[in-house]
Amino acid sequence: MVIVGHQRQLVIDYLARSHPIVTCAVQAEQLGTGHAVMQAEPALCSFSGDVVVLSGDVPLLTRKTMERLISHHRTSGAAATILTAMMQDPTVMGE
């Protein structure tokens, strides 16, 4: 599932062509990440399993990193797992 907000129709149209099995939930007002996740609740109410929350503009996130994150989450038995990074110059992030 992809939560869409700003320029949502462009994203919805692209995903319909490139990944037709993906569903979209609309976040009409951009009120933060927590609010965005809440928009997926109705579609996930009967879902059982792990949910991964990612921002759409995360740079340099590799498949290997995601596989390791999910593996760690599952083997640790954690209720939630957060991935962070140490940056030499964090001032360039969020520009």
A tleap script that builds the chain and sets N, CA, C and O, in Angstrom:
source leaprc.protein.ff14SB
mol = sequence {
  NMET VAL ILE VAL GLY HIE GLN ARG GLN LEU
  VAL ILE ASP TYR LEU ALA ARG SER HIE PRO
  ILE VAL THR CYS ALA VAL GLN ALA GLU GLN
  LEU GLY THR GLY HIE ALA VAL MET GLN ALA
  GLU PRO ALA LEU CYS SER PHE SER GLY ASP
  VAL VAL VAL LEU SER GLY ASP VAL PRO LEU
  LEU THR ARG LYS THR MET GLU ARG LEU ILE
  SER HIE HIE ARG THR SER GLY ALA ALA ALA
  THR ILE LEU THR ALA MET MET GLN ASP PRO
  THR VAL MET GLY CGLU
}
set mol.1.N position { 0.843 -1.167 0.000 }
set mol.1.CA position { 0.000 0.000 0.000 }
set mol.1.C position { 0.896 1.240 0.000 }
set mol.1.O position { 1.937 1.281 0.655 }
set mol.2.N position { 0.467 2.225 -0.739 }
set mol.2.CA position { 1.166 3.505 -0.797 }
set mol.2.C position { 0.188 4.579 -0.344 }
set mol.2.O position { -0.942 4.656 -0.828 }
set mol.3.N position { 0.641 5.401 0.589 }
set mol.3.CA position { -0.155 6.544 1.032 }
set mol.3.C position { 0.230 7.712 0.131 }
set mol.3.O position { 1.408 8.048 0.011 }
set mol.4.N position { -0.756 8.324 -0.495 }
set mol.4.CA position { -0.476 9.414 -1.425 }
set mol.4.C position { -1.109 10.703 -0.921 }
set mol.4.O position { -2.168 10.694 -0.294 }
set mol.5.N position { -0.443 11.799 -1.206 }
set mol.5.CA position { -0.937 13.105 -0.782 }
set mol.5.C position { -0.666 14.121 -1.867 }
set mol.5.O position { -1.447 14.269 -2.807 }
set mol.6.N position { 0.453 14.823 -1.729 }
set mol.6.CA position { 0.838 15.867 -2.680 }
set mol.6.C position { 0.984 15.256 -4.075 }
set mol.6.O position { 1.654 14.236 -4.240 }
set mol.7.N position { 0.373 15.864 -5.053 }
set mol.7.CA position { 0.392 15.408 -6.449 }
set mol.7.C position { -0.020 13.940 -6.561 }
set mol.7.O position { 0.537 13.178 -7.352 }
set mol.8.N position { -1.006 13.568 -5.752 }
set mol.8.CA position { -1.392 12.163 -5.645 }
set mol.8.C position { -1.819 11.527 -6.947 }
set mol.8.O position { -1.531 10.352 -7.172 }
set mol.9.N position { -2.505 12.271 -7.824 }
set mol.9.CA position { -2.982 11.644 -9.052 }
set mol.9.C position { -1.833 11.195 -9.938 }
set mol.9.O position { -1.931 10.160 -10.597 }
set mol.10.N position { -0.747 11.955 -9.964 }
set mol.10.CA position { 0.434 11.540 -10.731 }
set mol.10.C position { 0.989 10.228 -10.192 }
set mol.10.O position { 1.346 9.335 -10.961 }
set mol.11.N position { 1.059 10.115 -8.868 }
set mol.11.CA position { 1.583 8.905 -8.238 }
set mol.11.C position { 0.635 7.733 -8.477 }
set mol.11.O position { 1.080 6.640 -8.827 }
set mol.12.N position { -0.651 7.947 -8.296 }
set mol.12.CA position { -1.647 6.887 -8.505 }
set mol.12.C position { -1.583 6.385 -9.952 }
set mol.12.O position { -1.586 5.177 -10.189 }
set mol.13.N position { -1.527 7.295 -10.905 }
set mol.13.CA position { -1.470 6.905 -12.318 }
set mol.13.C position { -0.204 6.117 -12.625 }
set mol.13.O position { -0.251 5.109 -13.330 }
set mol.14.N position { 0.928 6.577 -12.096 }
set mol.14.CA position { 2.194 5.875 -12.318 }
set mol.14.C position { 2.140 4.466 -11.732 }
set mol.14.O position { 2.508 3.500 -12.400 }
set mol.15.N position { 1.685 4.351 -10.492 }
set mol.15.CA position { 1.622 3.040 -9.850 }
set mol.15.C position { 0.646 2.103 -10.558 }
set mol.15.O position { 0.889 0.898 -10.625 }
set mol.16.N position { -0.439 2.634 -11.080 }
set mol.16.CA position { -1.399 1.801 -11.815 }
set mol.16.C position { -0.742 1.163 -13.036 }
set mol.16.O position { -1.056 0.029 -13.397 }
set mol.17.N position { 0.168 1.897 -13.666 }
set mol.17.CA position { 0.876 1.365 -14.836 }
set mol.17.C position { 2.039 0.456 -14.433 }
set mol.17.O position { 2.213 -0.617 -15.011 }
set mol.18.N position { 2.821 0.870 -13.465 }
set mol.18.CA position { 4.065 0.159 -13.145 }
set mol.18.C position { 3.900 -0.969 -12.137 }
set mol.18.O position { 4.626 -1.961 -12.204 }
set mol.19.N position { 2.969 -0.840 -11.213 }
set mol.19.CA position { 2.762 -1.828 -10.148 }
set mol.19.C position { 1.258 -1.976 -9.896 }
set mol.19.O position { 0.757 -1.527 -8.865 }
set mol.20.N position { 0.541 -2.597 -10.825 }
set mol.20.CA position { -0.924 -2.612 -10.745 }
set mol.20.C position { -1.503 -3.304 -9.509 }
set mol.20.O position { -2.681 -3.107 -9.210 }
set mol.21.N position { -0.727 -4.098 -8.788 }
set mol.21.CA position { -1.273 -4.741 -7.590 }
set mol.21.C position { -1.205 -3.836 -6.361 }
set mol.21.O position { -1.774 -4.155 -5.318 }
set mol.22.N position { -0.508 -2.709 -6.487 }
set mol.22.CA position { -0.379 -1.784 -5.364 }
set mol.22.C position { -1.678 -1.000 -5.195 }
set mol.22.O position { -2.252 -0.506 -6.165 }
set mol.23.N position { -2.127 -0.894 -3.950 }
set mol.23.CA position { -3.294 -0.056 -3.658 }
set mol.23.C position { -2.819 1.250 -3.044 }
set mol.23.O position { -1.727 1.325 -2.480 }
set mol.24.N position { -3.631 2.253 -3.155 }
set mol.24.CA position { -3.287 3.568 -2.619 }
set mol.24.C position { -4.341 4.014 -1.618 }
set mol.24.O position { -5.533 3.758 -1.788 }
set mol.25.N position { -3.881 4.680 -0.579 }
set mol.25.CA position { -4.753 5.356 0.372 }
set mol.25.C position { -4.412 6.835 0.297 }
set mol.25.O position { -3.243 7.201 0.174 }
set mol.26.N position { -5.415 7.675 0.368 }
set mol.26.CA position { -5.220 9.115 0.212 }
set mol.26.C position { -5.100 9.795 1.573 }
set mol.26.O position { -5.926 9.593 2.463 }
set mol.27.N position { -4.054 10.603 1.710 }
set mol.27.CA position { -3.903 11.496 2.845 }
set mol.27.C position { -4.216 12.892 2.298 }
set mol.27.O position { -3.336 13.576 1.776 }
set mol.28.N position { -5.473 13.300 2.425 }
set mol.28.CA position { -5.922 14.559 1.834 }
set mol.28.C position { -5.163 15.762 2.390 }
set mol.28.O position { -4.767 16.654 1.641 }
set mol.29.N position { -4.965 15.780 3.700 }
set mol.29.CA position { -4.168 16.841 4.331 }
set mol.29.C position { -2.877 16.221 4.813 }
set mol.29.O position { -2.903 15.179 5.468 }
set mol.30.N position { -1.746 16.836 4.505 }
set mol.30.CA position { -0.465 16.316 4.940 }
set mol.30.C position { -0.205 16.773 6.375 }
set mol.30.O position { 0.285 17.875 6.622 }
set mol.31.N position { -0.554 15.879 7.320 }
set mol.31.CA position { -0.448 16.191 8.746 }
set mol.31.C position { 0.611 15.350 9.447 }
set mol.31.O position { 0.557 15.154 10.661 }
set mol.32.N position { 1.568 14.857 8.678 }
set mol.32.CA position { 2.671 14.114 9.268 }
set mol.32.C position { 2.620 12.626 8.977 }
set mol.32.O position { 1.632 12.101 8.463 }
set mol.33.N position { 3.715 11.961 9.322 }
set mol.33.CA position { 3.855 10.533 9.036 }
set mol.33.C position { 2.846 9.694 9.800 }
set mol.33.O position { 2.245 8.782 9.233 }
set mol.34.N position { 2.653 9.987 11.072 }
set mol.34.CA position { 1.682 9.231 11.866 }
set mol.34.C position { 0.295 9.317 11.274 }
set mol.34.O position { -0.417 8.315 11.200 }
set mol.35.N position { -0.091 10.499 10.854 }
set mol.35.CA position { -1.394 10.697 10.226 }
set mol.35.C position { -1.468 9.939 8.902 }
set mol.35.O position { -2.507 9.368 8.572 }
set mol.36.N position { -0.384 9.931 8.153 }
set mol.36.CA position { -0.359 9.185 6.894 }
set mol.36.C position { -0.589 7.706 7.144 }
set mol.36.O position { -1.360 7.068 6.427 }
set mol.37.N position { 0.066 7.156 8.147 }
set mol.37.CA position { -0.104 5.736 8.470 }
set mol.37.C position { -1.554 5.452 8.873 }
set mol.37.O position { -2.097 4.396 8.547 }
set mol.38.N position { -2.167 6.381 9.571 }
set mol.38.CA position { -3.565 6.201 9.977 }
set mol.38.C position { -4.490 6.051 8.765 }
set mol.38.O position { -5.541 5.417 8.868 }
set mol.39.N position { -4.115 6.622 7.630 }
set mol.39.CA position { -4.941 6.533 6.430 }
set mol.39.C position { -4.968 5.105 5.874 }
set mol.39.O position { -5.874 4.749 5.121 }
set mol.40.N position { -3.988 4.300 6.240 }
set mol.40.CA position { -3.929 2.909 5.773 }
set mol.40.C position { -4.712 1.969 6.683 }
set mol.40.O position { -4.953 0.818 6.319 }
set mol.41.N position { -5.109 2.440 7.850 }
set mol.41.CA position { -5.761 1.571 8.833 }
set mol.41.C position { -6.968 0.809 8.284 }
set mol.41.O position { -7.055 -0.401 8.491 }
set mol.42.N position { -7.897 1.466 7.598 }
set mol.42.CA position { -9.059 0.710 7.099 }
set mol.42.C position { -8.662 -0.453 6.178 }
set mol.42.O position { -9.255 -1.529 6.249 }
set mol.43.N position { -7.683 -0.241 5.335 }
set mol.43.CA position { -7.257 -1.285 4.400 }
set mol.43.C position { -6.472 -2.396 5.091 }
set mol.43.O position { -6.404 -3.518 4.590 }
set mol.44.N position { -5.880 -2.081 6.243 }
set mol.44.CA position { -5.049 -3.060 6.945 }
set mol.44.C position { -5.751 -3.705 8.134 }
set mol.44.O position { -5.143 -4.508 8.842 }
set mol.45.N position { -7.004 -3.376 8.366 }
set mol.45.CA position { -7.682 -3.851 9.578 }
set mol.45.C position { -7.722 -5.370 9.680 }
set mol.45.O position { -7.690 -5.897 10.792 }
set mol.46.N position { -7.790 -6.087 8.578 }
set mol.46.CA position { -7.804 -7.543 8.644 }
set mol.46.C position { -6.452 -8.155 8.285 }
set mol.46.O position { -6.340 -9.375 8.165 }
set mol.47.N position { -5.430 -7.326 8.114 }
set mol.47.CA position { -4.091 -7.795 7.758 }
set mol.47.C position { -3.397 -8.342 8.992 }
set mol.47.O position { -3.499 -7.775 10.080 }
set mol.48.N position { -2.697 -9.441 8.814 }
set mol.48.CA position { -1.898 -10.014 9.892 }
set mol.48.C position { -0.476 -10.167 9.377 }
set mol.48.O position { -0.244 -10.879 8.400 }
set mol.49.N position { 0.469 -9.514 10.018 }
set mol.49.CA position { 1.858 -9.595 9.574 }
set mol.49.C position { 2.597 -8.321 9.886 }
set mol.49.O position { 2.112 -7.463 10.624 }
set mol.50.N position { 3.763 -8.209 9.321 }
set mol.50.CA position { 4.603 -7.036 9.550 }
set mol.50.C position { 4.205 -5.907 8.603 }
set mol.50.O position { 3.836 -6.146 7.453 }
set mol.51.N position { 4.287 -4.681 9.102 }
set mol.51.CA position { 4.043 -3.488 8.298 }
set mol.51.C position { 5.318 -2.660 8.335 }
set mol.51.O position { 5.856 -2.388 9.408 }
set mol.52.N position { 5.793 -2.265 7.184 }
set mol.52.CA position { 6.993 -1.438 7.071 }
set mol.52.C position { 6.543 -0.045 6.650 }
set mol.52.O position { 5.828 0.113 5.661 }
set mol.53.N position { 6.964 0.959 7.404 }
set mol.53.CA position { 6.621 2.345 7.101 }
set mol.53.C position { 7.879 3.035 6.583 }
set mol.53.O position { 8.888 3.112 7.284 }
set mol.54.N position { 7.811 3.529 5.363 }
set mol.54.CA position { 8.939 4.220 4.734 }
set mol.54.C position { 8.466 5.550 4.172 }
set mol.54.O position { 7.343 5.663 3.681 }
set mol.55.N position { 9.318 6.543 4.246 }
set mol.55.CA position { 9.048 7.803 3.552 }
set mol.55.C position { 9.408 7.612 2.090 }
set mol.55.O position { 10.339 6.874 1.767 }
set mol.56.N position { 8.684 8.266 1.217 }
set mol.56.CA position { 8.923 8.114 -0.211 }
set mol.56.C position { 10.212 8.727 -0.700 }
set mol.56.O position { 10.651 8.434 -1.811 }
set mol.57.N position { 10.827 9.570 0.101 }
set mol.57.CA position { 12.038 10.255 -0.343 }
set mol.57.C position { 13.290 9.798 0.402 }
set mol.57.O position { 14.231 10.574 0.571 }
set mol.58.N position { 13.301 8.542 0.847 }
set mol.58.CA position { 14.462 8.016 1.570 }
set mol.58.C position { 15.557 7.681 0.556 }
set mol.58.O position { 15.370 6.805 -0.288 }
set mol.59.N position { 16.694 8.370 0.633 }
set mol.59.CA position { 17.764 8.091 -0.327 }
set mol.59.C position { 18.620 6.902 0.115 }
set mol.59.O position { 18.755 6.628 1.307 }
set mol.60.N position { 19.180 6.218 -0.845 }
set mol.60.CA position { 20.193 5.190 -0.610 }
set mol.60.C position { 19.740 4.022 0.251 }
set mol.60.O position { 20.573 3.382 0.894 }
set mol.61.N position { 18.475 3.732 0.282 }
set mol.61.CA position { 17.973 2.597 1.041 }
set mol.61.C position { 17.996 1.391 0.104 }
set mol.61.O position { 17.304 1.368 -0.914 }
set mol.62.N position { 18.802 0.391 0.463 }
set mol.62.CA position { 18.978 -0.754 -0.420 }
set mol.62.C position { 18.085 -1.927 -0.017 }
set mol.62.O position { 17.571 -1.991 1.100 }
set mol.63.N position { 17.924 -2.830 -0.945 }
set mol.63.CA position { 17.171 -4.054 -0.668 }
set mol.63.C position { 17.834 -4.830 0.469 }
set mol.63.O position { 17.156 -5.348 1.356 }
set mol.64.N position { 19.161 -4.904 0.433 }
set mol.64.CA position { 19.907 -5.633 1.469 }
set mol.64.C position { 19.640 -5.038 2.853 }
set mol.64.O position { 19.446 -5.771 3.822 }
set mol.65.N position { 19.632 -3.723 2.936 }
set mol.65.CA position { 19.353 -3.061 4.215 }
set mol.65.C position { 17.954 -3.416 4.700 }
set mol.65.O position { 17.764 -3.728 5.875 }
set mol.66.N position { 16.982 -3.372 3.806 }
set mol.66.CA position { 15.601 -3.706 4.187 }
set mol.66.C position { 15.475 -5.163 4.608 }
set mol.66.O position { 14.780 -5.470 5.576 }
set mol.67.N position { 16.139 -6.061 3.891 }
set mol.67.CA position { 16.094 -7.480 4.258 }
set mol.67.C position { 16.688 -7.699 5.644 }
set mol.67.O position { 16.152 -8.471 6.439 }
set mol.68.N position { 17.790 -7.023 5.931 }
set mol.68.CA position { 18.427 -7.153 7.251 }
set mol.68.C position { 17.548 -6.562 8.342 }
set mol.68.O position { 17.441 -7.128 9.430 }
set mol.69.N position { 16.921 -5.434 8.060 }
set mol.69.CA position { 16.025 -4.801 9.030 }
set mol.69.C position { 14.859 -5.726 9.371 }
set mol.69.O position { 14.559 -5.944 10.545 }
set mol.70.N position { 14.213 -6.260 8.361 }
set mol.70.CA position { 13.063 -7.137 8.586 }
set mol.70.C position { 13.489 -8.417 9.296 }
set mol.70.O position { 12.789 -8.889 10.192 }
set mol.71.N position { 14.621 -8.979 8.907 }
set mol.71.CA position { 15.121 -10.179 9.572 }
set mol.71.C position { 15.402 -9.908 11.050 }
set mol.71.O position { 15.040 -10.708 11.913 }
set mol.72.N position { 16.045 -8.787 11.333 }
set mol.72.CA position { 16.331 -8.424 12.726 }
set mol.72.C position { 15.026 -8.242 13.509 }
set mol.72.O position { 14.894 -8.718 14.636 }
set mol.73.N position { 14.085 -7.558 12.903 }
set mol.73.CA position { 12.800 -7.329 13.559 }
set mol.73.C position { 12.134 -8.658 13.917 }
set mol.73.O position { 11.660 -8.839 15.039 }
set mol.74.N position { 12.104 -9.561 12.985 }
set mol.74.CA position { 11.419 -10.843 13.211 }
set mol.74.C position { 12.154 -11.716 14.225 }
set mol.74.O position { 11.521 -12.327 15.086 }
set mol.75.N position { 13.464 -11.781 14.133 }
set mol.75.CA position { 14.203 -12.660 15.047 }
set mol.75.C position { 14.291 -12.094 16.460 }
set mol.75.O position { 14.446 -12.848 17.421 }
set mol.76.N position { 14.195 -10.791 16.591 }
set mol.76.CA position { 14.284 -10.185 17.924 }
set mol.76.C position { 12.960 -10.245 18.674 }
set mol.76.O position { 12.931 -10.101 19.896 }
set mol.77.N position { 11.868 -10.454 17.953 }
set mol.77.CA position { 10.554 -10.477 18.580 }
set mol.77.C position { 10.074 -9.104 19.016 }
set mol.77.O position { 9.186 -8.995 19.861 }
set mol.78.N position { 10.649 -8.063 18.452 }
set mol.78.CA position { 10.298 -6.691 18.826 }
set mol.78.C position { 8.897 -6.339 18.348 }
set mol.78.O position { 8.426 -6.857 17.335 }
set mol.79.N position { 8.241 -5.458 19.084 }
set mol.79.CA position { 6.942 -4.929 18.658 }
set mol.79.C position { 7.129 -3.912 17.540 }
set mol.79.O position { 6.268 -3.775 16.670 }
set mol.80.N position { 8.253 -3.198 17.561 }
set mol.80.CA position { 8.566 -2.206 16.534 }
set mol.80.C position { 10.078 -2.116 16.396 }
set mol.80.O position { 10.811 -2.333 17.361 }
set mol.81.N position { 10.532 -1.803 15.217 }
set mol.81.CA position { 11.961 -1.667 14.939 }
set mol.81.C position { 12.156 -0.387 14.135 }
set mol.81.O position { 11.411 -0.114 13.194 }
set mol.82.N position { 13.156 0.390 14.511 }
set mol.82.CA position { 13.438 1.654 13.825 }
set mol.82.C position { 14.842 1.589 13.240 }
set mol.82.O position { 15.786 1.186 13.919 }
set mol.83.N position { 14.976 1.984 11.983 }
set mol.83.CA position { 16.262 2.054 11.309 }
set mol.83.C position { 16.740 3.499 11.336 }
set mol.83.O position { 16.011 4.412 10.950 }
set mol.84.N position { 17.955 3.694 11.791 }
set mol.84.CA position { 18.547 5.033 11.802 }
set mol.84.C position { 19.884 4.984 11.084 }
set mol.84.O position { 20.341 3.911 10.688 }
set mol.85.N position { 20.504 6.125 10.916 }
set mol.85.CA position { 21.810 6.196 10.265 }
set mol.85.C position { 22.650 7.276 10.926 }
set mol.85.O position { 22.129 8.281 11.411 }
set mol.86.N position { 23.934 7.055 10.937 }
set mol.86.CA position { 24.885 8.054 11.411 }
set mol.86.C position { 25.466 8.725 10.167 }
set mol.86.O position { 26.054 8.062 9.313 }
set mol.87.N position { 25.300 10.041 10.073 }
set mol.87.CA position { 25.777 10.788 8.916 }
set mol.87.C position { 26.976 11.656 9.307 }
set mol.87.O position { 26.979 12.281 10.367 }
set mol.88.N position { 27.979 11.686 8.455 }
set mol.88.CA position { 29.125 12.550 8.728 }
set mol.88.C position { 28.703 14.017 8.738 }
set mol.88.O position { 29.160 14.800 9.571 }
set mol.89.N position { 27.830 14.374 7.805 }
set mol.89.CA position { 27.339 15.758 7.726 }
set mol.89.C position { 25.822 15.728 7.620 }
set mol.89.O position { 25.286 15.766 6.512 }
set mol.90.N position { 25.106 15.659 8.766 }
set mol.90.CA position { 23.653 15.556 8.714 }
set mol.90.C position { 22.960 16.819 8.229 }
set mol.90.O position { 21.754 16.800 7.984 }
set mol.91.N position { 23.688 17.906 8.087 }
set mol.91.CA position { 23.047 19.150 7.641 }
set mol.91.C position { 22.565 19.075 6.200 }
set mol.91.O position { 21.739 19.888 5.786 }
set mol.92.N position { 23.070 18.103 5.419 }
set mol.92.CA position { 22.638 17.989 4.024 }
set mol.92.C position { 21.332 17.216 3.895 }
set mol.92.O position { 20.726 17.207 2.823 }
set mol.93.N position { 20.895 16.574 4.956 }
set mol.93.CA position { 19.642 15.813 4.910 }
set mol.93.C position { 18.451 16.759 5.043 }
set mol.93.O position { 18.514 17.754 5.765 }
set mol.94.N position { 17.395 16.445 4.358 }
set mol.94.CA position { 16.188 17.248 4.456 }
set mol.94.C position { 16.201 18.517 3.628 }
set mol.94.O position { 15.353 19.390 3.812 }
set mol.95.N position { 17.149 18.627 2.725 }
set mol.95.CA position { 17.217 19.828 1.870 }
set mol.95.C position { 16.245 19.743 0.743 }
set mol.95.O position { 16.164 20.661 -0.073 }
savepdb mol mol.pdb
quit
